[in-house]
Amino acid sequence: MRLAMAAVVVLAGLLMLPTLIWGPAPIDSAVYNYVWTKQFGEALGQGVMYPRWLPGSFEGLGSPTFYFYPPLAFYVSGLLQLSGLTTLQAIAGTALLALLASGLSMAAWLRFKGANPLWALLYMAAPYHLADWYQRAALAEFMSFAWLPLIALAIEAQPRRWATPLLAVSFAGLTMTHLPMAVLAGVGLILPMIAFRREHLAAYLLAGMLGFGLSAAYLLPALTLQHHVSISLMWPPYFQPATWSPWGPHDIGWVVPMAAASVALAAARSRFWFLLTLVLAAMSLALIPIIWNVPVLRQVQFPWRLLAIVEFAAVTAVATSRPRAWALALAFAVAALSWGRLIGVVFVSLQNTYPAEIDQTLPDAPEYLPAGSDLAAFGPSNGRVKAQAVAPATLTDLPTPQVSWGAWISLASAALLSGLALAPHLAAMRWKRRLGAD
């Protein structure tokens, strides 16, 4: 295991070299990473324990971003910035830690399964895993990869007494890292795994309740305060998963090799993990569009987010069974198409620069503009808004009942979880005292 841990550390550094040397590329979600890290870190430095309101966003109009966006990734980047790093250095450091954590958690899962933990290196270097950062700059989703192995480990570890607390904490951690990925993990990983372990259903339900409770400080405001903002902008036709099928209006050509490589990799002798890879890969390509019309799944925006779980299942399949040489060769050949494309994407994106005025304008996501704003005045290319077109904010940094209730539920869940974890130790101590007294 020490060798695997050392290899994970080395590979994480190598895979992150472009980011560590040249900084995070200003692509896709990168501007939001910058705006949110900068203000989140500043708020932490001012003593705000859970910054929800970002006062500088939208050129000083402010934004209730973290009432709705999961905060965990930005706690990491914000604290790194608070430690003395620049905003871009803090983002790069967070991406490095996220990749490192995913490798270590995957190594722990594979070791638990009796497999060679060095297969975790393939999980780290899987095409979508890297594309999530180098092509999409999806910092929070990139961090979510670290929770998937821990969730699987906690499910299979039942009835060990630490399994329920681990599952609760891991699911809460995923929820507070990236909510769409938590939804997909529930459908694509948790439900299939517990379906074959129904004898532990009570423990899984308890872990789920505790997981939701732990994340209530984020989840309750996020789900109940959406009428204050223009949240409908998150789900226009472009962001509907059902429209991303091969016959749909959007180009998903870059996703196909990633899904195909995972299916080929999983063609081992592990039937459960191969079938799971196959089904989820088909779903990630929206080959069964009706699935994405289910109300909850419809809100994950992109079906190819499932590739995170597809790659986890594929690496698990090949690591836990004797791999076929032809399947490995085919998987790496197809994956090479994605890796080659990624190299080109990295080369081009690193030549871009952040907008010079970013520290003054602090553009934010339009869905967090107050409800009733004239969204036509929002500049899609640079995030500029006209102050007169923005409706008065009804959600600021003032306390709301949902925030208070969410905090109390999370505290109560943490206390209950602590009691559950400590109960066996306290019982053992009482038993020893009785024996000593006798």
NORNOR-V218151 format. One record per residue. N is the residue number from 1. RES is the residue in three letters. PSI is psi in degrees with one decimal (none if undefined). OMEGA is omega in degrees with one decimal (NA if undefined). Layout:
n=<N | N>
res=<RES | RES>
psi=<PSI | PSI>
omega=<OMEGA | OMEGA>
This chain:
n=<1 | 2 | 3 | 4 | 5 | 6 | 7 | 8 | 9 | 10 | 11 | 12 | 13 | 14 | 15 | 16 | 17 | 18 | 19 | 20 | 21 | 22 | 23 | 24 | 25 | 26 | 27 | 28 | 29 | 30 | 31 | 32 | 33 | 34 | 35 | 36 | 37 | 38 | 39 | 40 | 41 | 42 | 43 | 44 | 45 | 46 | 47 | 48 | 49 | 50 | 51 | 52 | 53 | 54 | 55 | 56 | 57 | 58 | 59 | 60 | 61 | 62 | 63 | 64 | 65 | 66 | 67 | 68 | 69 | 70 | 71 | 72 | 73 | 74 | 75 | 76 | 77 | 78 | 79 | 80 | 81 | 82 | 83 | 84 | 85 | 86 | 87 | 88 | 89 | 90 | 91 | 92 | 93 | 94 | 95 | 96 | 97 | 98 | 99 | 100 | 101 | 102 | 103 | 104 | 105 | 106 | 107 | 108 | 109 | 110 | 111 | 112 | 113 | 114 | 115 | 116 | 117 | 118 | 119 | 120 | 121 | 122 | 123 | 124 | 125 | 126 | 127 | 128 | 129 | 130 | 131 | 132 | 133 | 134 | 135 | 136 | 137 | 138 | 139 | 140 | 141 | 142 | 143 | 144 | 145 | 146 | 147 | 148 | 149 | 150 | 151 | 152 | 153 | 154 | 155 | 156 | 157 | 158 | 159 | 160 | 161 | 162 | 163 | 164 | 165 | 166 | 167 | 168 | 169 | 170 | 171 | 172 | 173 | 174 | 175 | 176 | 177 | 178 | 179 | 180 | 181 | 182 | 183 | 184 | 185 | 186 | 187 | 188 | 189 | 190 | 191 | 192 | 193 | 194 | 195 | 196 | 197 | 198 | 199 | 200 | 201 | 202 | 203 | 204 | 205 | 206 | 207 | 208 | 209 | 210 | 211 | 212 | 213 | 214 | 215 | 216 | 217 | 218 | 219 | 220 | 221 | 222 | 223 | 224 | 225 | 226 | 227 | 228 | 229 | 230 | 231 | 232 | 233 | 234 | 235 | 236 | 237 | 238 | 239 | 240 | 241 | 242 | 243 | 244 | 245 | 246 | 247 | 248 | 249 | 250 | 251 | 252 | 253 | 254 | 255 | 256 | 257 | 258 | 259 | 260 | 261 | 262 | 263 | 264 | 265 | 266 | 267 | 268 | 269 | 270 | 271 | 272 | 273 | 274 | 275 | 276 | 277 | 278 | 279 | 280 | 281 | 282 | 283 | 284 | 285 | 286 | 287 | 288 | 289 | 290 | 291 | 292 | 293 | 294 | 295 | 296 | 297 | 298 | 299 | 300 | 301 | 302 | 303 | 304 | 305 | 306 | 307 | 308 | 309 | 310 | 311 | 312 | 313 | 314 | 315 | 316 | 317 | 318 | 319 | 320 | 321 | 322 | 323 | 324 | 325 | 326 | 327 | 328 | 329 | 330 | 331 | 332 | 333 | 334 | 335 | 336 | 337 | 338 | 339 | 340 | 341 | 342 | 343 | 344 | 345 | 346 | 347 | 348 | 349 | 350 | 351 | 352 | 353 | 354 | 355 | 356 | 357 | 358 | 359 | 360 | 361 | 362 | 363 | 364 | 365 | 366 | 367 | 368 | 369 | 370 | 371 | 372 | 373 | 374 | 375 | 376 | 377 | 378 | 379 | 380 | 381 | 382 | 383 | 384 | 385 | 386 | 387 | 388 | 389 | 390 | 391 | 392 | 393 | 394 | 395 | 396 | 397 | 398 | 399 | 400 | 401 | 402 | 403 | 404 | 405 | 406 | 407 | 408 | 409 | 410 | 411 | 412 | 413 | 414 | 415 | 416 | 417 | 418 | 419 | 420 | 421 | 422 | 423 | 424 | 425 | 426 | 427 | 428 | 429 | 430 | 431 | 432 | 433 | 434 | 435 | 436 | 437 | 438>
res=<MET | ARG | LEU | ALA | MET | ALA | ALA | VAL | VAL | VAL | LEU | ALA | GLY | LEU | LEU | MET | LEU | PRO | THR | LEU | ILE | TRP | GLY | PRO | ALA | PRO | ILE | ASP | SER | ALA | VAL | TYR | ASN | TYR | VAL | TRP | THR | LYS | GLN | PHE | GLY | GLU | ALA | LEU | GLY | GLN | GLY | VAL | MET | TYR | PRO | ARG | TRP | LEU | PRO | GLY | SER | PHE | GLU | GLY | LEU | GLY | SER | PRO | THR | PHE | TYR | PHE | TYR | PRO | PRO | LEU | ALA | PHE | TYR | VAL | SER | GLY | LEU | LEU | GLN | LEU | SER | GLY | LEU | THR | THR | LEU | GLN | ALA | ILE | ALA | GLY | THR | ALA | LEU | LEU | ALA | LEU | LEU | ALA | SER | GLY | LEU | SER | MET | ALA | ALA | TRP | LEU | ARG | PHE | LYS | GLY | ALA | ASN | PRO | LEU | TRP | ALA | LEU | LEU | TYR | MET | ALA | ALA | PRO | TYR | HIS | LEU | ALA | ASP | TRP | TYR | GLN | ARG | ALA | ALA | LEU | ALA | GLU | PHE | MET | SER | PHE | ALA | TRP | LEU | PRO | LEU | ILE | ALA | LEU | ALA | ILE | GLU | ALA | GLN | PRO | ARG | ARG | TRP | ALA | THR | PRO | LEU | LEU | ALA | VAL | SER | PHE | ALA | GLY | LEU | THR | MET | THR | HIS | LEU | PRO | MET | ALA | VAL | LEU | ALA | GLY | VAL | GLY | LEU | ILE | LEU | PRO | MET | ILE | ALA | PHE | ARG | ARG | GLU | HIS | LEU | ALA | ALA | TYR | LEU | LEU | ALA | GLY | MET | LEU | GLY | PHE | GLY | LEU | SER | ALA | ALA | TYR | LEU | LEU | PRO | ALA | LEU | THR | LEU | GLN | HIS | HIS | VAL | SER | ILE | SER | LEU | MET | TRP | PRO | PRO | TYR | PHE | GLN | PRO | ALA | THR | TRP | SER | PRO | TRP | GLY | PRO | HIS | ASP | ILE | GLY | TRP | VAL | VAL | PRO | MET | ALA | ALA | ALA | SER | VAL | ALA | LEU | ALA | ALA | ALA | ARG | SER | ARG | PHE | TRP | PHE | LEU | LEU | THR | LEU | VAL | LEU | ALA | ALA | MET | SER | LEU | ALA | LEU | ILE | PRO | ILE | ILE | TRP | ASN | VAL | PRO | VAL | LEU | ARG | GLN | VAL | GLN | PHE | PRO | TRP | ARG | LEU | LEU | ALA | ILE | VAL | GLU | PHE | ALA | ALA | VAL | THR | ALA | VAL | ALA | THR | SER | ARG | PRO | ARG | ALA | TRP | ALA | LEU | ALA | LEU | ALA | PHE | ALA | VAL | ALA | ALA | LEU | SER | TRP | GLY | ARG | LEU | ILE | GLY | VAL | VAL | PHE | VAL | SER | LEU | GLN | ASN | THR | TYR | PRO | ALA | GLU | ILE | ASP | GLN | THR | LEU | PRO | ASP | ALA | PRO | GLU | TYR | LEU | PRO | ALA | GLY | SER | ASP | LEU | ALA | ALA | PHE | GLY | PRO | SER | ASN | GLY | ARG | VAL | LYS | ALA | GLN | ALA | VAL | ALA | PRO | ALA | THR | LEU | THR | ASP | LEU | PRO | THR | PRO | GLN | VAL | SER | TRP | GLY | ALA | TRP | ILE | SER | LEU | ALA | SER | ALA | ALA | LEU | LEU | SER | GLY | LEU | ALA | LEU | ALA | PRO | HIS | LEU | ALA | ALA | MET | ARG | TRP | LYS | ARG | ARG | LEU | GLY | ALA | ASP>
psi=<-34.0 | -39.5 | -43.3 | -42.0 | -41.7 | -41.6 | -38.8 | -43.7 | -44.8 | -46.2 | -38.0 | -43.1 | -41.1 | -45.1 | -25.4 | 4.4 | -47.7 | -40.9 | -40.8 | -31.4 | -50.1 | -6.4 | 166.5 | 132.5 | 142.0 | 68.8 | 154.3 | -107.6 | 6.6 | -37.5 | -41.8 | -40.5 | -42.1 | -51.2 | -42.4 | -41.5 | -44.3 | -50.1 | -34.2 | -44.7 | -41.4 | -40.2 | -40.5 | -39.8 | -22.6 | 3.8 | 8.4 | 117.3 | -36.9 | 89.1 | 118.5 | -34.7 | 126.1 | 102.3 | -24.2 | -12.8 | 156.4 | 47.9 | 36.9 | -3.5 | -26.8 | 159.1 | 136.7 | 41.5 | -50.5 | 13.5 | -25.5 | -29.8 | 133.9 | 137.6 | -10.8 | -44.9 | -32.5 | -14.9 | -41.8 | -52.2 | -36.9 | -41.4 | -35.8 | -40.5 | -40.8 | -26.0 | -8.7 | -6.8 | 155.6 | 167.5 | -45.1 | -39.1 | -38.3 | -39.8 | -43.9 | -42.4 | -37.3 | -42.1 | -40.6 | -46.5 | -37.3 | -45.0 | -41.7 | -45.4 | -37.6 | -39.1 | -41.9 | -42.3 | -36.3 | -38.7 | -40.2 | -41.7 | -46.1 | -36.9 | -41.0 | -35.6 | -3.1 | 16.8 | 168.5 | 117.1 | -11.6 | -16.8 | -15.7 | -25.4 | -35.6 | -35.4 | -41.5 | -37.3 | 6.5 | 145.3 | -48.7 | -33.2 | -46.7 | -37.2 | -31.1 | -30.6 | -52.3 | -20.0 | -30.1 | -15.6 | 36.6 | 80.0 | -48.4 | -44.8 | -36.3 | -36.5 | -25.1 | -21.7 | -29.0 | -24.0 | -25.8 | -47.3 | -34.4 | -37.4 | -46.3 | -42.1 | -44.8 | -35.0 | -46.0 | -18.8 | -10.2 | 142.0 | 28.5 | 143.3 | -18.5 | -6.6 | -44.0 | -48.1 | -39.6 | -41.4 | -41.5 | -47.4 | -40.9 | -42.4 | -40.3 | -40.4 | -42.1 | -41.9 | -40.4 | 1.5 | -49.0 | 105.9 | -44.9 | -37.6 | -32.4 | -40.7 | -46.4 | -37.5 | -37.2 | -42.5 | -42.4 | -12.9 | -53.5 | -51.1 | -46.0 | -37.5 | -42.8 | -17.3 | -27.2 | 5.8 | 49.3 | -16.1 | -16.7 | 22.7 | -39.1 | -40.8 | -37.9 | -40.2 | -40.3 | -44.8 | -39.6 | -43.7 | -43.0 | -37.0 | -45.5 | -38.6 | -43.0 | -33.9 | 6.4 | -29.4 | -31.2 | -45.8 | -41.2 | -50.6 | -38.8 | -35.0 | -18.5 | -5.9 | 13.3 | -20.7 | -9.5 | -16.4 | 176.5 | 56.4 | -20.4 | -20.1 | -12.2 | -15.7 | 48.4 | 177.0 | -36.6 | -32.9 | 21.3 | 122.7 | -36.8 | -19.1 | -4.3 | 35.0 | 163.0 | -25.9 | 9.1 | -177.0 | -8.9 | 148.2 | 116.2 | 21.9 | -34.7 | -17.8 | -31.3 | -49.5 | -33.8 | -43.7 | -42.4 | -40.1 | -39.7 | -42.2 | -44.0 | -40.4 | -37.8 | -3.5 | 59.1 | -140.0 | 21.4 | 94.9 | -46.1 | -49.9 | -31.4 | -47.3 | -38.5 | -42.7 | -45.2 | -47.7 | -45.5 | -33.5 | -41.2 | -39.9 | -36.9 | -24.7 | 5.5 | 35.7 | -15.9 | 75.8 | -29.1 | -29.6 | -36.7 | 3.9 | -5.0 | 130.1 | -47.8 | -44.7 | -28.5 | -23.4 | 5.8 | -3.0 | -61.7 | 124.4 | -28.3 | -0.2 | -26.2 | -18.5 | -24.9 | -44.5 | -34.1 | -46.3 | -37.2 | -46.7 | -39.2 | -44.7 | -38.3 | -41.5 | -48.3 | -29.6 | -28.0 | 7.4 | 167.3 | 110.9 | 147.9 | 134.9 | -41.8 | -35.9 | -41.2 | -45.5 | -43.5 | -42.4 | -46.2 | -33.5 | -43.7 | -41.0 | -31.3 | -30.4 | -42.6 | -41.7 | -41.8 | -41.7 | -39.2 | -38.3 | -42.6 | -41.3 | -43.7 | -44.0 | -42.0 | -44.7 | -31.2 | -10.6 | -8.7 | 165.4 | 155.2 | 150.2 | 136.0 | -30.1 | 13.3 | -36.2 | -20.2 | -42.1 | -32.9 | 63.1 | 140.8 | 175.9 | 132.2 | -24.9 | -12.1 | 7.4 | 149.0 | 146.2 | 136.6 | -2.0 | 153.9 | 93.9 | -16.9 | -21.0 | -1.5 | 128.4 | 106.7 | -22.8 | -29.3 | 5.2 | 11.9 | 143.6 | 157.1 | 122.1 | -37.3 | -15.5 | -5.3 | 126.8 | 157.6 | 136.1 | 131.0 | 3.7 | 111.7 | -141.9 | 10.4 | 146.5 | 146.0 | 155.9 | -36.0 | -38.6 | -44.8 | -47.7 | -41.3 | -41.3 | -43.3 | -38.9 | -42.0 | -41.8 | -42.7 | -40.0 | -39.6 | -39.9 | -42.9 | -41.6 | -41.1 | -42.9 | -40.0 | -39.8 | -34.6 | -18.3 | -46.9 | -38.4 | -40.8 | -39.0 | -40.6 | -39.1 | -41.4 | -38.4 | -39.8 | -37.8 | -39.5 | -42.3 | -39.4 | -38.5 | -34.0 | none>
omega=<178.5 | 177.8 | 179.4 | -180.0 | 178.1 | 179.7 | 178.4 | -179.9 | -178.9 | -177.5 | 177.8 | 178.0 | -179.2 | -178.2 | -178.9 | -177.4 | 179.4 | 179.7 | -177.4 | -177.9 | -173.5 | -179.6 | 178.9 | -179.9 | -178.8 | -176.9 | 171.7 | -175.9 | -172.7 | -179.9 | 177.6 | 176.0 | -177.8 | -176.7 | -176.8 | 178.5 | -177.9 | -176.2 | 178.8 | 178.4 | 178.5 | 179.6 | 176.3 | 178.7 | 178.1 | 176.4 | 177.6 | -174.9 | -179.8 | 179.9 | 178.2 | -178.3 | 178.4 | -169.2 | -175.7 | -176.6 | 179.8 | 175.7 | 175.8 | 177.0 | 179.0 | -179.2 | 177.0 | -171.0 | -171.1 | 159.4 | -171.0 | -176.7 | -179.9 | -169.0 | -164.6 | -179.7 | -176.1 | 165.6 | 180.0 | -178.1 | 178.9 | 178.7 | 176.3 | 176.2 | -179.7 | -179.9 | 177.6 | 177.8 | 171.3 | -179.1 | -179.5 | 176.4 | 178.8 | 178.1 | 178.3 | 178.8 | 178.5 | 177.9 | 178.0 | 179.8 | 179.1 | 179.2 | 178.4 | -179.4 | 179.6 | 178.5 | -179.2 | 179.9 | 177.4 | 177.8 | 178.3 | 178.4 | -178.2 | 176.1 | 177.0 | 179.8 | -177.9 | -179.4 | 178.3 | -177.0 | 178.1 | 175.2 | 177.0 | 178.5 | 179.2 | 176.0 | 179.9 | -174.9 | -179.8 | -171.5 | -178.1 | 177.5 | 179.6 | 179.2 | -180.0 | 177.9 | -171.1 | 179.1 | -173.2 | -176.8 | -177.1 | -170.8 | -178.0 | 178.2 | 178.2 | 178.4 | -176.4 | 178.9 | -176.8 | -176.2 | -174.6 | 178.7 | -179.9 | 176.7 | 179.0 | 179.3 | -179.0 | 178.7 | -177.1 | -176.1 | 177.1 | 9.4 | 176.3 | -170.3 | 178.9 | -173.9 | -178.5 | 175.3 | -179.7 | 179.7 | 179.2 | -178.4 | -177.9 | 179.3 | 176.6 | 178.3 | 178.4 | 179.3 | -177.8 | 173.7 | -177.3 | -173.2 | 177.1 | 178.8 | 176.0 | 177.3 | -179.0 | 177.9 | 177.4 | -177.8 | -170.2 | -177.9 | -173.8 | -178.0 | 177.7 | -178.2 | -177.7 | 177.0 | 179.2 | -179.8 | -173.8 | 179.5 | 178.8 | -173.1 | -179.3 | 179.2 | 179.5 | 178.2 | 177.3 | 179.1 | 178.8 | 178.5 | 179.0 | 178.6 | 176.6 | 179.4 | 179.6 | -177.6 | -176.5 | 179.1 | 174.8 | -166.6 | -177.0 | 175.5 | -176.5 | -175.7 | -173.1 | -176.3 | -174.0 | 179.9 | 178.4 | -173.2 | -178.3 | -170.8 | -179.7 | 179.0 | 178.0 | -173.6 | 170.8 | -179.1 | -178.5 | -176.4 | 175.5 | -176.2 | -176.1 | -179.1 | -177.1 | 176.2 | 179.5 | 179.5 | -179.3 | -174.7 | -174.3 | -177.9 | 176.3 | -177.4 | -177.8 | -179.0 | -172.5 | 178.9 | -179.9 | 178.0 | -178.9 | 179.3 | 179.4 | 179.0 | 178.0 | 179.9 | -176.2 | -178.0 | 179.2 | -179.1 | 177.2 | -169.1 | -177.3 | -174.8 | 176.0 | -179.5 | 177.9 | 177.4 | -177.0 | -177.9 | -178.6 | 176.5 | 177.2 | 177.8 | -178.7 | 176.7 | -179.1 | 178.4 | 175.6 | -170.6 | -175.6 | 179.3 | -175.3 | 172.8 | 173.9 | -171.4 | -177.0 | -178.9 | -179.5 | -174.1 | 176.7 | 174.1 | -173.1 | -180.0 | -177.3 | 168.5 | 179.0 | -178.1 | 175.8 | 179.9 | 176.2 | -179.5 | 175.9 | -179.8 | -178.3 | 179.0 | 176.7 | -179.6 | -175.8 | -177.9 | -174.3 | 177.3 | -178.6 | -174.4 | 175.5 | -176.1 | -177.7 | -179.6 | 178.0 | -179.4 | 179.8 | -179.5 | -178.5 | 178.8 | 179.4 | 179.0 | -179.9 | 176.7 | 179.8 | 179.3 | 178.6 | 178.3 | 179.9 | 178.3 | 177.9 | 178.7 | -179.7 | -177.6 | -178.9 | -173.7 | -178.8 | 176.8 | 178.6 | 178.6 | 176.5 | 178.4 | -176.5 | -175.2 | -172.3 | -178.8 | 178.8 | -175.0 | -178.9 | -178.6 | -178.5 | -177.3 | -174.7 | -179.6 | 178.8 | 170.4 | -178.5 | 176.1 | -179.5 | 178.6 | 176.3 | -172.9 | 177.8 | -179.8 | -179.7 | -179.1 | -175.3 | -176.1 | -176.1 | 176.6 | -179.4 | 177.9 | 172.7 | -174.2 | -176.7 | -179.8 | -177.6 | 178.9 | 177.8 | -179.9 | 176.1 | 179.5 | -178.8 | -179.7 | 178.2 | -178.7 | 174.2 | 178.4 | -178.9 | 178.0 | -179.3 | 179.5 | 178.4 | 179.5 | 179.9 | 178.1 | 178.8 | 178.3 | 178.9 | 179.0 | 177.4 | 178.2 | 179.0 | 179.0 | 177.7 | 177.8 | 178.6 | -178.7 | -175.5 | -174.9 | 179.7 | 179.9 | 179.1 | 177.8 | 179.1 | 178.7 | 178.2 | 179.3 | 178.2 | 178.7 | 177.7 | 179.2 | 178.5 | -179.6 | 179.1 | NA>
